[in-house]
Amino acid sequence: MGLNNMLVGSVWVVGPALGGYLAATYGLQNSFIIAGIGAALCSLGYSQLPETLVKVKGEQEAFSFKDWWQDTKVLLGDPNQQALIANACIFPLRFSCFSTVVALHATSVAAMGPMELGWMFTIMALCQGIGMPIGSYMADKVQGPRKWIVGPGSLLSAGCFGMLALAATPMDFYMIMGAQGFFNSFAKASVGAFTAESTKSERRGQALSLHRSAADAIALVGPISFGLIADVSGSSPATIIFTSALMGSVSLVYLVKARMN
């Protein structure tokens, strides 16, 4: 999981800075075209991966809502799954605010354009990549829910996110984003390992779909909600602090709910 996240993180390191440079040099349209081509190539790559789902011979193919709900109730009643669902909400909360309020705040108070915004996200991803091997090593050495890795890392990351409300210069944004990414990296590998260990293999796909559904629900309403809050309140910093508080709250839910195996 750590190596996988490192590879994904390497694209985050290169992509924002490159996209910001292209946007500043050749216009915004080229960045969208390149991103679209890249996404299409990734889709083609995924289609070439071998199938890993093993079906039992004679297994019922028809969908049964009753069976689905019975399995879902079991998962929703499991404190470990409740903890993982809460944890899955951190990234969409963070990114929803990043992509709307934080970007506008940086443009407003620090006059940051596409290139500077790109570097801001690149620095965050680079620091996250630096912390990932440390977090992965700790995840291998600690058993159970690894709450004492995930919890402090998530809470420190949420705290750094809130400090973006006080940033006033490009360097402020760069330093805070770097710290936020570094602390977040401690949690990522541990969460992945705990998910695999706390979920039975036959229910792992359904459990992951619940985690992703919770994250997608926030990703759907988050950007417009945070943008609306910023417009109504007239304060981007207040919206950033509010988001930081939400991130900290779901991190605490993980700490309370996660159990030892």
C-alpha positions in Angstrom: 0.0 0.0 0.0 2.9 2.3 0.8 4.6 1.8 -2.6 1.2 2.2 -4.4 0.6 5.5 -2.6 4.1 6.6 -3.4 3.6 6.1 -7.1 0.3 7.9 -7.0 1.9 10.7 -5.0 4.7 11.0 -7.6 2.1 12.1 -10.1 0.8 14.6 -7.7 4.3 16.0 -7.3 4.8 16.5 -11.0 1.2 17.2 -12.2 0.3 20.5 -10.4 3.6 22.2 -11.1 3.5 21.2 -14.7 -0.2 22.1 -15.1 0.4 25.4 -13.5 3.3 26.1 -15.8 1.3 25.1 -18.9 -1.6 27.2 -17.8 0.5 30.3 -17.1 2.5 29.9 -20.3 0.0 28.6 -22.9 -3.4 29.2 -21.3 -5.8 27.2 -19.2 -7.3 25.3 -22.2 -4.1 23.2 -22.8 -4.1 22.0 -19.2 -7.6 20.5 -19.6 -6.7 18.9 -22.9 -3.6 17.2 -21.4 -5.5 16.1 -18.3 -8.2 14.6 -20.4 -5.8 12.6 -22.6 -4.0 11.4 -19.5 -7.3 10.2 -17.9 -8.2 8.4 -21.1 -4.8 6.6 -21.2 -5.3 5.6 -17.5 -8.7 4.1 -18.3 -7.1 2.0 -21.1 -4.4 0.9 -18.7 -7.0 -0.3 -16.1 -8.8 -2.3 -18.8 -5.7 -4.4 -19.3 -5.4 -5.5 -15.6 -6.2 -9.1 -14.8 -9.4 -9.9 -13.0 -8.9 -10.6 -9.3 -12.4 -11.5 -8.2 -12.7 -15.2 -7.7 -16.3 -16.5 -8.2 -17.4 -19.7 -6.6 -18.9 -22.2 -9.1 -22.7 -22.1 -8.9 -22.7 -18.8 -7.1 -26.0 -17.0 -7.4 -25.6 -14.2 -10.0 -28.9 -12.4 -9.4 -28.9 -9.4 -7.2 -30.8 -9.8 -3.9 -31.6 -6.6 -2.1 -32.4 -8.6 1.1 -29.0 -10.3 1.0 -27.3 -7.0 0.2 -29.0 -5.2 3.1 -28.2 -8.0 5.6 -24.5 -7.8 4.7 -24.6 -4.0 4.8 -26.2 -4.0 8.3 -23.4 -6.2 9.6 -20.8 -3.8 8.2 -22.5 -0.7 9.4 -22.8 -2.2 12.9 -19.1 -2.9 13.0 -17.2 -0.2 15.0 -14.1 -0.8 12.8 -16.1 -0.1 9.6 -17.7 2.9 11.3 -14.2 4.2 12.0 -13.1 3.6 8.4 -16.2 5.3 7.0 -15.5 8.4 9.1 -11.9 8.4 8.1 -12.9 8.2 4.4 -14.5 11.6 4.8 -11.3 13.4 5.5 -9.9 13.5 2.0 -13.1 14.8 0.3 -13.6 17.4 3.0 -10.0 18.6 2.5 -10.0 18.5 -1.3 -13.5 20.1 -1.6 -12.2 23.1 0.4 -8.8 23.1 -1.4 -10.4 23.3 -4.9 -12.7 26.2 -4.0 -12.1 28.3 -0.9 -8.4 27.7 -0.4 -7.5 28.4 -4.1 -9.6 31.6 -4.0 -8.1 32.6 -0.6 -4.6 32.2 -2.0 -5.4 34.2 -5.1 -7.0 37.0 -3.0 -4.5 37.5 -0.1 -1.3 36.4 -1.8 -2.0 37.1 -5.5 -1.2 33.6 -6.5 -1.8 32.6 -10.1 -1.9 29.2 -11.8 1.8 28.5 -11.5 2.0 29.4 -7.8 -1.1 27.4 -7.0 0.4 24.4 -8.9 3.6 24.7 -6.8 1.5 24.8 -3.7 -0.1 21.4 -4.4 3.3 20.0 -5.7 5.0 20.9 -2.4 2.2 19.3 -0.4 2.5 16.1 -2.5 6.3 16.1 -2.2 6.2 16.4 1.6 3.6 13.6 1.6 5.9 11.4 -0.4 8.7 12.1 2.0 6.6 11.0 4.9 5.1 8.0 3.3 8.0 5.6 3.8 8.1 6.5 7.5 4.3 6.0 7.8 4.5 2.7 5.9 7.3 1.4 8.1 5.3 2.3 11.2 2.2 0.6 9.8 4.1 -2.6 9.4 5.4 -2.5 13.0 2.1 -1.7 14.7 -0.8 -4.1 15.0 -4.5 -3.5 15.4 -6.3 -0.4 14.2 -3.1 1.6 14.4 -5.1 4.4 15.9 -2.1 6.0 17.5 -0.6 6.5 14.0 -3.7 7.5 12.1 -5.3 9.7 14.9 -2.3 12.0 15.6 -1.4 12.2 11.9 -4.9 13.1 10.9 -5.4 15.6 13.7 -2.1 17.4 13.0 -2.9 17.5 9.3 -6.3 19.0 10.1 -4.6 21.6 12.4 -2.2 22.6 9.6 -5.2 22.9 7.2 -6.8 25.4 9.6 -3.6 27.4 9.7 -4.1 28.2 5.9 -6.7 30.7 7.1 -3.7 32.8 8.6 -1.5 32.5 5.5 -0.7 35.8 3.8 2.2 35.1 1.4 3.0 32.4 -1.1 5.7 31.1 1.2 3.1 30.8 4.0 0.9 28.7 1.8 3.9 26.5 0.7 5.1 25.8 4.2 1.7 25.0 5.7 0.7 22.8 2.7 4.0 21.0 3.1 3.4 20.3 6.8 -0.2 19.3 6.1 0.9 16.8 3.5 3.7 15.4 5.7 1.4 14.6 8.6 -1.3 13.2 6.4 1.1 10.7 4.9 1.5 8.9 8.3 -2.2 8.0 8.2 -2.6 6.7 4.6 -0.6 3.5 4.8 -2.0 2.6 8.2 -5.6 3.1 7.1 -5.0 0.8 4.1 -3.5 -1.9 6.2 -6.2 -1.7 8.9 -8.9 -1.9 6.2 -7.5 -5.1 4.8 -7.0 -6.7 8.2 -10.3 -5.7 9.8 -12.6 -6.7 6.8 -13.3 -10.3 5.8 -12.2 -11.0 2.3 -15.7 -11.9 1.1 -17.1 -8.5 2.3 -14.1 -6.4 1.5 -15.5 -5.1 -1.8 -18.8 -4.1 -0.2 -17.0 -2.5 2.7 -14.8 -0.5 0.4 -17.9 0.6 -1.6 -19.4 1.9 1.7 -16.2 3.9 2.5 -16.2 5.3 -1.1 -19.9 6.1 -1.1 -19.5 8.2 2.1 -16.5 10.0 0.5 -18.3 10.5 -2.8 -21.4 12.0 -1.0 -19.2 14.6 0.6 -17.3 15.2 -2.6 -20.7 15.8 -4.3 -22.0 18.4 -1.8 -18.7 19.7 -0.3 -17.4 22.1 -3.0 -20.7 23.9 -3.5 -21.4 23.9 0.3 -18.1 25.4 1.2 -18.3 27.9 -1.6 -21.8 28.9 -0.4 -20.6 29.2 3.2 -17.7 31.5 2.1 -20.1 33.6 0.0 -22.7 34.0 2.7 -20.2 34.6 5.5 -18.0 36.7 3.4 -15.0 35.0 4.9 -12.8 32.5 3.3 -10.6 32.1 6.5 -13.7 31.2 8.5 -14.7 28.6 6.0 -11.2 27.1 6.1 -11.3 26.9 9.9 -14.8 25.3 9.7 -13.5 22.6 7.3 -10.5 22.0 9.6 -12.9 21.4 12.5 -14.9 18.9 10.4 -11.7 17.0 9.5 -10.6 17.0 13.1 -14.1 15.7 14.2 -14.1 12.7 11.9 -10.5 11.9 13.0 -11.7 11.8 16.6 -14.5 9.5 15.5 -11.9 7.1 14.1 -10.0 7.2 17.4 -13.1 6.4 19.4 -14.6 3.7 17.1 -11.5 1.7 15.9 -11.0 -1.5 17.8 -8.2 -4.0 18.2 -8.6 -7.2 16.1 
